[in-house]
Amino acid sequence: MKAVTRTTEELDHRDRTINRLRETTGLRGKIDAMCCYCIYDPHQKGAWREQVANCDDKVCPLFEVRTKSARRKT
């Protein structure tokens, strides 16, 4: 498996996104921050919301309450 090296800029962006979400009031921000922490990879296609919406880890306790796409896929 090829090791992926992340630049400081990518890590800073990811950390800033997680911290911004975590600092919002209510549970929604905390859930989004945890999902972002778990699955978001700047090297992959899509923003953190898209990656979280496409998560298929049905064992995760946050699976049912994660951020989902507003559009329905047909």
N, C-alpha and C positions, 0 to 999 in steps of 0.2 A: 504494500500500500504506500502510495506516495505521500510524503509528509507535506502538509500545507503550511507555508510560513505566512504569517499575517504581518502587514506593515503596522507601524505605530499608529498611523492615521486611521486605518481600519479598526483597530482595537479601540482607539479613542472614540470613534463614531459609535461603535457597538456599546461601549460602556456609557457614553453620554445618553444614548437612547434608553438603555435599561434604567439608568438613574433618573431620567426625566419621567419615565413611566412609574417608577417606584415612588416618586415623591408626590404623585397626584393623590387627591383625596379619594376615599372609598376603596372598595375591593377591586373594581375594574382595573385600576392602574396597577395594583399588586399582581393580579392574575396576568395581565399583559406583560409586566416586567418578568415574571417567572417564565412564561412561555417564550418570550424573547431571549432570555438567558439560556433556556434549554435548546432552542432550535435555530435561532437566527445565525446565519453565516453570510457575511458580506460577499464571499466568493460565489455564492449560489445565486441563481436567478430569482429576482423578486425582492421586494422590500420585506421588512420583518412581518408586517400584517399578512402579506400573501403567503409567506413561508409558514406562519402559524396557522392560517386558515387551511393550508394543505397538509397539516400534520395528520398522520394516521396512527398515532400511538394510542390505541383504544384502552390500554392498561393505565394510562396516565389519569390520576384523579381529577385533573383539570380539563380533560378532553371535552366534556360536554359544555363547559363554560368558557372555552377559549374564544378568542376573536375569530369570527367567521366572516366570509365574504357576504356582502349584501346581495350580490347577484347569484342567482341559482344556475348551477351548471346543468345543461341538458344532455 
